[in-house]
């Protein structure tokens, strides 16, 4: 079993989309029983909320259902339970690493580091922008999901 956690700030825009899109890649590959996939936010502003309607909409257009997801806050225990903890931006990654303790075993990194030529790049926060920002986020996480699955299936 490989446990993968996607992390952004609010857990309502980017990481729910990453969770849903990566899960769709895993299911299409027939590997659902080999992965546990979740997402969380470094901030607690939206805990318990469904994903942003703009993320739900762009996912739905691409055949991905986010409706069962609810926002939660990242906790230190996540860094012991998950194998891969993938941040959407550098600020998220710094917050993840600040939470790490002596028992943290997760590999942490930027999600877009999976994509050749995109090392260090961020999935931009689309919260205050228009719908084009969500399409851009979708394209980034779709490409990174394909690469991540290729790496983890070995
Ligand atoms: P996310 O986007 O980190 O991709 O979920 C945001 C959601 C909410 C806020 C900021 C970013 N906020 O400030 O409430």
Backbone and ligand atoms as CSV (ligand in chain L), in Angstrom:
chain,resi,resn,atom,element,x,y,z
A,1,UNK,N,N,0.846,-1.204,0.000
A,1,UNK,CA,C,0.000,0.000,0.000
A,1,UNK,C,C,0.879,1.250,0.000
A,2,UNK,N,N,0.588,2.171,-0.887
A,2,UNK,CA,C,1.284,3.454,-0.894
A,2,UNK,C,C,0.287,4.542,-0.514
A,3,UNK,N,N,0.651,5.327,0.504
A,3,UNK,CA,C,-0.252,6.360,1.008
A,3,UNK,C,C,0.244,7.734,0.554
A,4,UNK,N,N,-0.635,8.459,-0.144
A,4,UNK,CA,C,-0.270,9.736,-0.763
A,4,UNK,C,C,-1.187,10.837,-0.232
A,5,UNK,N,N,-0.593,11.917,0.262
A,5,UNK,CA,C,-1.360,13.051,0.774
A,5,UNK,C,C,-0.986,14.319,0.006
A,6,UNK,N,N,-1.998,15.004,-0.518
A,6,UNK,CA,C,-1.782,16.273,-1.213
A,6,UNK,C,C,-2.126,17.412,-0.261
A,7,UNK,N,N,-1.285,18.447,-0.256
A,7,UNK,CA,C,-1.448,19.536,0.709
A,7,UNK,C,C,-1.417,20.898,0.017
A,8,UNK,N,N,-2.420,21.754,0.366
A,8,UNK,CA,C,-2.379,23.160,-0.037
A,8,UNK,C,C,-2.687,24.001,1.197
A,9,UNK,N,N,-3.146,25.239,1.001
A,9,UNK,CA,C,-3.404,26.108,2.151
A,9,UNK,C,C,-4.772,25.816,2.780
A,10,UNK,N,N,-5.839,25.905,1.968
A,10,UNK,CA,C,-7.195,25.806,2.511
A,10,UNK,C,C,-7.843,24.441,2.390
A,11,UNK,N,N,-7.261,23.555,1.564
A,11,UNK,CA,C,-7.850,22.238,1.246
A,11,UNK,C,C,-9.256,22.379,0.651
A,12,UNK,N,N,-9.458,23.467,-0.113
A,12,UNK,CA,C,-10.730,23.554,-0.851
A,12,UNK,C,C,-10.542,23.757,-2.359
A,13,UNK,N,N,-9.358,24.211,-2.799
A,13,UNK,CA,C,-9.169,24.452,-4.246
A,13,UNK,C,C,-8.192,23.461,-4.873
A,14,UNK,N,N,-6.901,23.591,-4.544
A,14,UNK,CA,C,-5.877,22.827,-5.275
A,14,UNK,C,C,-5.742,21.384,-4.826
A,15,UNK,N,N,-5.571,21.153,-3.512
A,15,UNK,CA,C,-5.321,19.764,-3.089
A,15,UNK,C,C,-6.524,18.835,-3.268
A,16,UNK,N,N,-7.788,19.328,-3.143
A,16,UNK,CA,C,-8.900,18.429,-3.470
A,16,UNK,C,C,-8.889,18.011,-4.938
A,17,UNK,N,N,-8.514,18.973,-5.809
A,17,UNK,CA,C,-8.434,18.649,-7.237
A,17,UNK,C,C,-7.301,17.642,-7.478
A,18,UNK,N,N,-6.156,17.852,-6.827
A,18,UNK,CA,C,-5.041,16.906,-6.965
A,18,UNK,C,C,-5.457,15.517,-6.478
A,19,UNK,N,N,-6.146,15.471,-5.340
A,19,UNK,CA,C,-6.609,14.180,-4.797
A,19,UNK,C,C,-7.522,13.464,-5.797
A,20,UNK,N,N,-8.508,14.206,-6.310
A,20,UNK,CA,C,-9.480,13.597,-7.222
A,20,UNK,C,C,-8.858,13.173,-8.538
A,21,UNK,N,N,-7.983,14.016,-9.082
A,21,UNK,CA,C,-7.382,13.720,-10.384
A,21,UNK,C,C,-6.380,12.562,-10.257
A,22,UNK,N,N,-5.584,12.563,-9.185
A,22,UNK,CA,C,-4.643,11.448,-8.999
A,22,UNK,C,C,-5.412,10.134,-8.802
A,23,UNK,N,N,-6.506,10.191,-8.011
A,23,UNK,CA,C,-7.312,8.979,-7.803
A,23,UNK,C,C,-7.871,8.462,-9.127
A,24,UNK,N,N,-8.286,9.374,-10.002
A,24,UNK,CA,C,-8.812,8.964,-11.311
A,24,UNK,C,C,-7.731,8.260,-12.132
A,25,UNK,N,N,-6.491,8.765,-12.083
A,25,UNK,CA,C,-5.392,8.097,-12.794
A,25,UNK,C,C,-5.161,6.697,-12.222
A,26,UNK,N,N,-5.189,6.590,-10.904
A,26,UNK,CA,C,-4.958,5.306,-10.230
A,26,UNK,C,C,-6.064,4.308,-10.596
A,27,UNK,N,N,-7.322,4.793,-10.592
A,27,UNK,CA,C,-8.446,3.896,-10.902
A,27,UNK,C,C,-8.386,3.447,-12.360
A,28,UNK,N,N,-8.043,4.360,-13.257
A,28,UNK,CA,C,-7.945,4.006,-14.676
A,28,UNK,C,C,-6.859,2.961,-14.909
A,29,UNK,N,N,-5.822,2.995,-14.069
A,29,UNK,CA,C,-4.726,2.027,-14.195
A,29,UNK,C,C,-5.060,0.712,-13.492
A,30,UNK,N,N,-6.232,0.638,-12.851
A,30,UNK,CA,C,-6.632,-0.583,-12.154
A,30,UNK,C,C,-5.855,-0.821,-10.868
A,31,UNK,N,N,-5.357,0.254,-10.247
A,31,UNK,CA,C,-4.472,0.124,-9.086
A,31,UNK,C,C,-5.090,0.663,-7.788
A,32,UNK,N,N,-6.407,0.811,-7.767
A,32,UNK,CA,C,-7.070,1.448,-6.618
A,32,UNK,C,C,-6.761,0.740,-5.301
A,33,UNK,N,N,-6.601,-0.569,-5.333
A,33,UNK,CA,C,-6.353,-1.312,-4.081
A,33,UNK,C,C,-4.927,-1.150,-3.581
A,34,UNK,N,N,-4.078,-0.501,-4.350
A,34,UNK,CA,C,-2.681,-0.329,-3.927
A,34,UNK,C,C,-2.377,1.061,-3.375
A,35,UNK,N,N,-3.381,1.955,-3.413
A,35,UNK,CA,C,-3.151,3.327,-2.968
A,35,UNK,C,C,-4.198,3.797,-1.971
A,36,UNK,N,N,-3.739,4.578,-0.987
A,36,UNK,CA,C,-4.626,5.370,-0.152
A,36,UNK,C,C,-4.304,6.827,-0.481
A,37,UNK,N,N,-5.333,7.607,-0.797
A,37,UNK,CA,C,-5.135,8.965,-1.309
A,37,UNK,C,C,-5.995,9.924,-0.503
A,38,UNK,N,N,-5.393,11.042,-0.063
A,38,UNK,CA,C,-6.144,12.005,0.738
A,38,UNK,C,C,-5.565,13.397,0.468
A,39,UNK,N,N,-6.207,14.424,1.050
A,39,UNK,CA,C,-5.662,15.777,0.959
A,39,UNK,C,C,-5.949,16.505,2.260
A,40,UNK,N,N,-5.197,17.590,2.492
A,40,UNK,CA,C,-5.337,18.385,3.718
A,40,UNK,C,C,-4.816,19.791,3.443
A,41,UNK,N,N,-5.168,20.723,4.354
A,41,UNK,CA,C,-4.698,22.100,4.248
A,41,UNK,C,C,-3.813,22.455,5.431
A,42,UNK,N,N,-2.889,23.380,5.218
A,42,UNK,CA,C,-2.037,23.806,6.330
A,42,UNK,C,C,-2.784,24.793,7.227
A,43,UNK,N,N,-3.858,25.398,6.715
A,43,UNK,CA,C,-4.678,26.331,7.497
A,43,UNK,C,C,-6.043,25.703,7.772
A,44,UNK,N,N,-6.697,26.171,8.817
A,44,UNK,CA,C,-7.966,25.570,9.231
A,44,UNK,C,C,-9.207,26.365,8.862
A,45,UNK,N,N,-9.054,27.396,8.002
A,45,UNK,CA,C,-10.201,28.293,7.745
A,45,UNK,C,C,-11.435,27.576,7.212
A,46,UNK,N,N,-11.264,26.500,6.484
A,46,UNK,CA,C,-12.390,25.901,5.750
A,46,UNK,C,C,-12.695,24.471,6.190
A,47,UNK,N,N,-12.218,24.099,7.375
A,47,UNK,CA,C,-12.400,22.719,7.855
A,47,UNK,C,C,-13.874,22.305,7.811
A,48,UNK,N,N,-14.133,21.135,7.248
A,48,UNK,CA,C,-15.491,20.595,7.159
A,48,UNK,C,C,-16.232,20.982,5.902
A,49,UNK,N,N,-15.676,21.945,5.132
A,49,UNK,CA,C,-16.364,22.415,3.923
A,49,UNK,C,C,-16.088,21.508,2.732
A,50,UNK,N,N,-17.046,21.482,1.807
A,50,UNK,CA,C,-16.854,20.824,0.514
A,50,UNK,C,C,-15.842,21.636,-0.302
A,51,UNK,N,N,-15.237,21.030,-1.327
A,51,UNK,CA,C,-14.328,21.788,-2.189
A,51,UNK,C,C,-15.022,22.999,-2.834
A,52,UNK,N,N,-14.211,23.990,-3.197
A,52,UNK,CA,C,-14.699,25.187,-3.887
A,52,UNK,C,C,-15.484,24.757,-5.139
A,53,UNK,N,N,-16.656,25.386,-5.385
A,53,UNK,CA,C,-17.478,25.008,-6.555
A,53,UNK,C,C,-16.717,25.089,-7.874
A,54,UNK,N,N,-15.720,25.971,-7.937
A,54,UNK,CA,C,-14.948,26.085,-9.186
A,54,UNK,C,C,-14.037,24.876,-9.384
A,55,UNK,N,N,-13.523,24.308,-8.293
A,55,UNK,CA,C,-12.750,23.055,-8.402
A,55,UNK,C,C,-13.672,21.895,-8.751
A,56,UNK,N,N,-14.851,21.859,-8.101
A,56,UNK,CA,C,-15.825,20.797,-8.382
A,56,UNK,C,C,-16.193,20.825,-9.864
A,57,UNK,N,N,-16.406,22.046,-10.398
A,57,UNK,CA,C,-16.845,22.207,-11.780
A,57,UNK,C,C,-15.774,21.765,-12.788
A,58,UNK,N,N,-14.547,22.198,-12.592
A,58,UNK,CA,C,-13.503,21.828,-13.565
A,58,UNK,C,C,-13.204,20.331,-13.482
A,59,UNK,N,N,-13.316,19.762,-12.289
A,59,UNK,CA,C,-13.130,18.310,-12.139
A,59,UNK,C,C,-14.241,17.570,-12.876
A,60,UNK,N,N,-15.484,18.006,-12.649
A,60,UNK,CA,C,-16.650,17.357,-13.266
A,60,UNK,C,C,-16.540,17.360,-14.791
A,61,UNK,N,N,-16.055,18.489,-15.349
A,61,UNK,CA,C,-15.887,18.589,-16.815
A,61,UNK,C,C,-14.918,17.542,-17.340
A,62,UNK,N,N,-14.043,17.068,-16.464
A,62,UNK,CA,C,-13.046,16.073,-16.877
A,62,UNK,C,C,-13.357,14.698,-16.288
A,63,UNK,N,N,-14.608,14.505,-15.854
A,63,UNK,CA,C,-15.041,13.177,-15.403
A,63,UNK,C,C,-14.560,12.794,-14.015
A,64,UNK,N,N,-14.217,13.804,-13.198
A,64,UNK,CA,C,-13.702,13.531,-11.848
A,64,UNK,C,C,-14.678,14.097,-10.820
A,65,UNK,N,N,-15.057,13.264,-9.843
A,65,UNK,CA,C,-16.073,13.627,-8.851
A,65,UNK,C,C,-15.415,13.976,-7.514
A,66,UNK,N,N,-15.585,15.213,-7.065
A,66,UNK,CA,C,-14.992,15.641,-5.781
A,66,UNK,C,C,-16.027,15.700,-4.664
A,67,UNK,N,N,-17.262,15.242,-4.929
A,67,UNK,CA,C,-18.374,15.558,-4.026
A,67,UNK,C,C,-18.254,14.936,-2.640
A,68,UNK,N,N,-17.487,13.860,-2.493
A,68,UNK,CA,C,-17.382,13.212,-1.174
A,68,UNK,C,C,-16.328,13.877,-0.285
A,69,UNK,N,N,-15.577,14.817,-0.831
A,69,UNK,CA,C,-14.465,15.396,-0.069
A,69,UNK,C,C,-14.913,16.493,0.897
A,70,UNK,N,N,-14.227,16.558,2.048
A,70,UNK,CA,C,-14.435,17.647,3.014
A,70,UNK,C,C,-13.075,18.111,3.491
A,71,UNK,N,N,-12.939,19.423,3.683
A,71,UNK,CA,C,-11.634,19.987,4.050
A,71,UNK,C,C,-11.237,19.576,5.468
A,72,UNK,N,N,-9.963,19.315,5.635
A,72,UNK,CA,C,-9.418,19.063,6.969
A,72,UNK,C,C,-8.046,19.715,7.068
A,73,UNK,N,N,-7.579,19.866,8.289
A,73,UNK,CA,C,-6.281,20.491,8.521
A,73,UNK,C,C,-5.202,19.424,8.662
A,74,UNK,N,N,-4.059,19.705,8.083
A,74,UNK,CA,C,-2.897,18.825,8.219
A,74,UNK,C,C,-2.497,18.712,9.692
A,75,UNK,N,N,-2.198,17.475,10.142
A,75,UNK,CA,C,-1.720,17.261,11.513
A,75,UNK,C,C,-0.377,16.522,11.459
A,76,UNK,N,N,0.389,16.625,12.547
A,76,UNK,CA,C,1.722,16.013,12.583
A,76,UNK,C,C,1.667,14.515,12.295
A,77,UNK,N,N,0.594,13.849,12.760
A,77,UNK,CA,C,0.468,12.398,12.543
A,77,UNK,C,C,0.412,12.040,11.061
A,78,UNK,N,N,-0.025,12.988,10.208
A,78,UNK,CA,C,-0.033,12.718,8.760
A,78,UNK,C,C,1.373,12.421,8.245
A,79,UNK,N,N,2.362,13.009,8.885
A,79,UNK,CA,C,3.749,12.824,8.418
A,79,UNK,C,C,4.337,11.487,8.869
A,80,UNK,N,N,3.592,10.796,9.726
A,80,UNK,CA,C,3.971,9.425,10.110
A,80,UNK,C,C,3.177,8.400,9.306
A,81,UNK,N,N,1.923,8.749,8.975
A,81,UNK,CA,C,1.032,7.781,8.339
A,81,UNK,C,C,1.225,7.697,6.826
A,82,UNK,N,N,1.495,8.867,6.184
A,82,UNK,CA,C,1.584,8.880,4.718
A,82,UNK,C,C,3.025,8.660,4.255
A,83,UNK,N,N,3.162,8.034,3.090
A,83,UNK,CA,C,4.485,7.798,2.507
A,83,UNK,C,C,4.963,9.022,1.728
A,84,UNK,N,N,4.022,9.660,1.040
A,84,UNK,CA,C,4.338,10.811,0.196
A,84,UNK,C,C,3.439,11.963,0.609
A,85,UNK,N,N,4.020,13.100,0.963
A,85,UNK,CA,C,3.242,14.293,1.300
A,85,UNK,C,C,3.672,15.383,0.316
A,86,UNK,N,N,2.762,15.720,-0.606
A,86,UNK,CA,C,3.126,16.554,-1.749
A,86,UNK,C,C,2.457,17.920,-1.667
A,87,UNK,N,N,3.278,18.959,-1.642
A,87,UNK,CA,C,2.822,20.334,-1.453
A,87,UNK,C,C,2.561,21.007,-2.793
A,88,UNK,N,N,1.553,21.892,-2.795
A,88,UNK,CA,C,1.247,22.648,-4.012
A,88,UNK,C,C,2.205,23.823,-4.208
A,89,UNK,N,N,2.670,24.449,-3.100
A,89,UNK,CA,C,3.609,25.573,-3.269
A,89,UNK,C,C,4.666,25.554,-2.159
A,90,UNK,N,N,5.619,26.453,-2.290
A,90,UNK,CA,C,6.776,26.466,-1.383
A,90,UNK,C,C,6.359,26.795,0.055
A,91,UNK,N,N,5.350,27.647,0.185
A,91,UNK,CA,C,4.873,28.005,1.513
A,91,UNK,C,C,4.246,26.782,2.202
A,92,UNK,N,N,3.434,26.023,1.445
A,92,UNK,CA,C,2.854,24.787,1.997
A,92,UNK,C,C,3.970,23.842,2.432
A,93,UNK,N,N,5.005,23.720,1.592
A,93,UNK,CA,C,6.092,22.774,1.884
A,93,UNK,C,C,6.848,23.181,3.153
A,94,UNK,N,N,7.083,24.475,3.301
A,94,UNK,CA,C,7.762,24.956,4.513
A,94,UNK,C,C,6.917,24.641,5.746
A,95,UNK,N,N,5.593,24.818,5.638
A,95,UNK,CA,C,4.700,24.525,6.777
A,95,UNK,C,C,4.651,23.027,7.092
A,96,UNK,N,N,4.668,22.213,6.063
A,96,UNK,CA,C,4.692,20.753,6.259
A,96,UNK,C,C,5.957,20.366,7.023
A,97,UNK,N,N,7.101,20.905,6.572
A,97,UNK,CA,C,8.384,20.507,7.163
A,97,UNK,C,C,8.536,21.040,8.586
A,98,UNK,N,N,7.861,22.158,8.873
A,98,UNK,CA,C,7.875,22.705,10.228
A,98,UNK,C,C,7.127,21.792,11.203
A,99,UNK,N,N,6.148,21.080,10.682
A,99,UNK,CA,C,5.326,20.194,11.507
A,99,UNK,C,C,6.024,18.852,11.770
A,100,UNK,N,N,7.063,18.565,11.005
A,100,UNK,CA,C,7.709,17.248,11.087
A,100,UNK,C,C,8.422,17.077,12.417
A,101,UNK,N,N,8.275,15.896,13.010
A,101,UNK,CA,C,8.953,15.555,14.247
A,101,UNK,C,C,9.848,14.351,14.032
A,102,UNK,N,N,10.444,13.833,15.120
A,102,UNK,CA,C,11.400,12.728,15.007
A,102,UNK,C,C,10.803,11.450,14.398
A,103,UNK,N,N,9.479,11.285,14.511
A,103,UNK,CA,C,8.870,10.052,13.972
A,103,UNK,C,C,8.317,10.238,12.567
A,104,UNK,N,N,8.474,11.435,12.007
A,104,UNK,CA,C,7.969,11.668,10.651
A,104,UNK,C,C,8.780,10.854,9.659
A,105,UNK,N,N,8.076,10.058,8.883
A,105,UNK,CA,C,8.761,9.186,7.924
A,105,UNK,C,C,8.407,9.517,6.484
A,106,UNK,N,N,7.469,10.421,6.283
A,106,UNK,CA,C,7.004,10.733,4.927
A,106,UNK,C,C,8.110,11.372,4.106
A,107,UNK,N,N,8.084,11.077,2.823
A,107,UNK,CA,C,8.877,11.827,1.859
A,107,UNK,C,C,8.064,13.080,1.532
A,108,UNK,N,N,8.664,14.257,1.656
A,108,UNK,CA,C,7.950,15.502,1.374
A,108,UNK,C,C,8.572,16.196,0.169
A,109,UNK,N,N,7.741,16.877,-0.605
A,109,UNK,CA,C,8.256,17.600,-1.759
A,109,UNK,C,C,7.162,18.394,-2.425
A,110,UNK,N,N,7.553,19.129,-3.460
A,110,UNK,CA,C,6.594,19.875,-4.279
A,110,UNK,C,C,5.974,18.923,-5.303
A,111,UNK,N,N,4.658,19.017,-5.469
A,111,UNK,CA,C,3.982,18.129,-6.419
A,111,UNK,C,C,4.552,18.294,-7.831
A,112,UNK,N,N,4.834,19.557,-8.244
A,112,UNK,CA,C,5.297,19.769,-9.622
A,112,UNK,C,C,6.734,19.328,-9.851
A,113,UNK,N,N,7.445,18.949,-8.776
A,113,UNK,CA,C,8.770,18.344,-8.965
A,113,UNK,C,C,8.674,17.017,-9.720
A,114,UNK,N,N,7.470,16.446,-9.769
A,114,UNK,CA,C,7.279,15.203,-10.531
A,114,UNK,C,C,7.450,15.419,-12.032
A,115,UNK,N,N,7.218,16.655,-12.476
A,115,UNK,CA,C,7.185,16.949,-13.913
A,115,UNK,C,C,8.573,17.391,-14.374
A,116,UNK,N,N,9.169,16.678,-15.338
A,116,UNK,CA,C,10.488,17.074,-15.823
A,116,UNK,C,C,10.491,18.531,-16.303
A,117,UNK,N,N,11.481,19.308,-15.879
A,117,UNK,CA,C,11.583,20.705,-16.272
A,117,UNK,C,C,10.806,21.645,-15.376
A,118,UNK,N,N,10.036,21.106,-14.403
A,118,UNK,CA,C,9.239,21.963,-13.520
A,118,UNK,C,C,9.708,21.925,-12.072
A,119,UNK,N,N,10.940,21.510,-11.864
A,119,UNK,CA,C,11.455,21.426,-10.506
A,119,UNK,C,C,11.402,22.793,-9.832
A,120,UNK,N,N,10.825,22.858,-8.635
A,120,UNK,CA,C,10.711,24.112,-7.906
A,120,UNK,C,C,9.475,24.917,-8.246
A,121,UNK,N,N,8.731,24.472,-9.264
A,121,UNK,CA,C,7.543,25.237,-9.682
A,121,UNK,C,C,6.369,24.985,-8.743
A,122,UNK,N,N,5.453,25.945,-8.693
A,122,UNK,CA,C,4.304,25.892,-7.797
A,122,UNK,C,C,2.994,25.761,-8.569
A,123,UNK,N,N,2.022,25.115,-7.951
A,123,UNK,CA,C,0.642,25.169,-8.435
A,123,UNK,C,C,0.064,26.449,-7.852
A,124,UNK,N,N,-0.235,27.460,-8.685
A,124,UNK,CA,C,-0.632,28.763,-8.140
A,124,UNK,C,C,-1.994,28.714,-7.455
A,125,UNK,N,N,-2.120,29.481,-6.391
A,125,UNK,CA,C,-3.376,29.569,-5.642
A,125,UNK,C,C,-4.427,30.260,-6.514
A,126,UNK,N,N,-5.511,29.571,-6.879
A,126,UNK,CA,C,-6.514,30.156,-7.791
A,126,UNK,C,C,-7.663,30.845,-7.064
A,127,UNK,N,N,-7.614,30.906,-5.722
A,127,UNK,CA,C,-8.784,31.274,-4.918
A,127,UNK,C,C,-9.358,32.639,-5.287
A,128,UNK,N,N,-8.476,33.636,-5.486
A,128,UNK,CA,C,-8.962,35.001,-5.734
A,128,UNK,C,C,-9.069,35.341,-7.215
A,129,UNK,N,N,-8.827,34.377,-8.086
A,129,UNK,CA,C,-8.897,34.647,-9.521
A,129,UNK,C,C,-10.174,34.121,-10.144
A,130,UNK,N,N,-10.208,34.067,-11.471
A,130,UNK,CA,C,-11.384,33.594,-12.197
A,130,UNK,C,C,-11.255,32.123,-12.562
A,131,UNK,N,N,-12.204,31.645,-13.387
A,131,UNK,CA,C,-12.243,30.218,-13.742
A,131,UNK,C,C,-11.013,29.738,-14.515
A,132,UNK,N,N,-10.340,30.647,-15.252
A,132,UNK,CA,C,-9.154,30.212,-15.992
A,132,UNK,C,C,-8.070,29.692,-15.072
A,133,UNK,N,N,-8.000,30.243,-13.866
A,133,UNK,CA,C,-7.017,29.787,-12.890
A,133,UNK,C,C,-7.252,28.333,-12.504
A,134,UNK,N,N,-8.517,27.946,-12.458
A,134,UNK,CA,C,-8.852,26.567,-12.084
A,134,UNK,C,C,-8.554,25.600,-13.222
A,135,UNK,N,N,-8.747,26.051,-14.467
A,135,UNK,CA,C,-8.376,25.209,-15.612
A,135,UNK,C,C,-6.857,25.006,-15.627
A,136,UNK,N,N,-6.121,26.086,-15.348
A,136,UNK,CA,C,-4.658,25.992,-15.295
A,136,UNK,C,C,-4.223,25.008,-14.203
A,137,UNK,N,N,-4.836,25.107,-13.028
A,137,UNK,CA,C,-4.522,24.182,-11.929
A,137,UNK,C,C,-4.847,22.746,-12.347
A,138,UNK,N,N,-6.001,22.562,-12.991
A,138,UNK,CA,C,-6.372,21.210,-13.445
A,138,UNK,C,C,-5.277,20.630,-14.353
A,139,UNK,N,N,-4.832,21.423,-15.316
A,139,UNK,CA,C,-3.828,20.918,-16.274
A,139,UNK,C,C,-2.523,20.562,-15.577
A,140,UNK,N,N,-2.115,21.411,-14.631
A,140,UNK,CA,C,-0.873,21.145,-13.890
A,140,UNK,C,C,-0.984,19.856,-13.075
A,141,UNK,N,N,-2.102,19.695,-12.346
A,141,UNK,CA,C,-2.198,18.514,-11.465
A,141,UNK,C,C,-2.446,17.239,-12.273
A,142,UNK,N,N,-3.038,17.389,-13.462
A,142,UNK,CA,C,-3.246,16.206,-14.306
A,142,UNK,C,C,-1.904,15.668,-14.803
A,143,UNK,N,N,-1.059,16.568,-15.291
A,143,UNK,CA,C,0.279,16.169,-15.765
A,143,UNK,C,C,1.109,15.589,-14.619
A,144,UNK,N,N,1.101,16.278,-13.469
A,144,UNK,CA,C,1.893,15.814,-12.324
A,144,UNK,C,C,1.369,14.472,-11.800
A,145,UNK,N,N,0.052,14.254,-11.875
A,145,UNK,CA,C,-0.526,12.984,-11.414
A,145,UNK,C,C,-0.048,11.823,-12.271
A,146,UNK,N,N,-0.015,12.049,-13.579
A,146,UNK,CA,C,0.464,11.007,-14.484
A,146,UNK,C,C,1.918,10.641,-14.162
A,147,UNK,N,N,2.740,11.663,-13.927
A,147,UNK,CA,C,4.162,11.429,-13.615
A,147,UNK,C,C,4.330,10.760,-12.265
A,148,UNK,N,N,3.542,11.202,-11.283
A,148,UNK,CA,C,3.635,10.626,-9.938
A,148,UNK,C,C,3.272,9.137,-9.975
A,149,UNK,N,N,2.198,8.814,-10.681
A,149,UNK,CA,C,1.793,7.410,-10.752
A,149,UNK,C,C,2.881,6.574,-11.439
A,150,UNK,N,N,3.474,7.123,-12.480
A,150,UNK,CA,C,4.555,6.391,-13.177
A,150,UNK,C,C,5.718,6.136,-12.222
A,151,UNK,N,N,6.043,7.110,-11.385
A,151,UNK,CA,C,7.145,6.921,-10.425
A,151,UNK,C,C,6.776,5.886,-9.362
A,152,UNK,N,N,5.555,5.987,-8.814
A,152,UNK,CA,C,5.202,5.134,-7.670
A,152,UNK,C,C,4.877,3.697,-8.079
A,153,UNK,N,N,4.461,3.500,-9.320
A,153,UNK,CA,C,4.171,2.113,-9.715
A,153,UNK,C,C,5.456,1.394,-10.094
A,154,UNK,N,N,6.518,2.161,-10.296
A,154,UNK,CA,C,7.856,1.609,-10.459
A,154,UNK,C,C,8.104,0.917,-11.791
L,1,LIG,P1,P,-6.300,26.315,-1.659
L,1,LIG,O1,O,-6.885,27.788,-1.959
L,1,LIG,O2,O,-5.137,26.480,-0.742
L,1,LIG,O3,O,-5.891,25.829,-3.027
L,1,LIG,O4,O,-7.444,25.522,-1.074
L,1,LIG,C1,C,-7.252,28.683,-0.947
L,1,LIG,C2,C,-8.464,28.535,-0.321
L,1,LIG,C3,C,-8.849,29.439,0.636
L,1,LIG,C4,C,-8.000,30.482,0.986
L,1,LIG,C5,C,-6.776,30.622,0.371
L,1,LIG,C6,C,-6.413,29.712,-0.606
L,1,LIG,N1,N,-8.408,31.416,1.973
L,1,LIG,O5,O,-7.655,32.392,2.209
L,1,LIG,O6,O,-9.487,31.277,2.568
